[in-house]
Amino acid sequence: MSGNGAVWGRVRGRLRAFPERLAACGAEAAAYGRCVQASTTPGGRLTKDLCAQEFEALRSCFAAAVGIRF
């Protein structure tokens, strides 16, 4: 497996870069977290798609940060 070391080196490099790349999505993560928190406070009701807009913004930011297209 002669080329295997190079592959794992690239994989490790990408994994190490994740925290820095995803840190750019702090505003989107905070908005999604606020939405979920507000929905789960006493008297709140978390239902499917209640925070869909915030989740989609976070998902798009993550995808852009790591270079994935949906």
Secondary structure, DSSP 8 states (H G I E B T S, - for coil): -TTHHHHHHHHHHHHHHHHHHHGGGHHHHHHHHHHHHHHHSTT----TTTTHHHHHHHHHHHHHHHT---
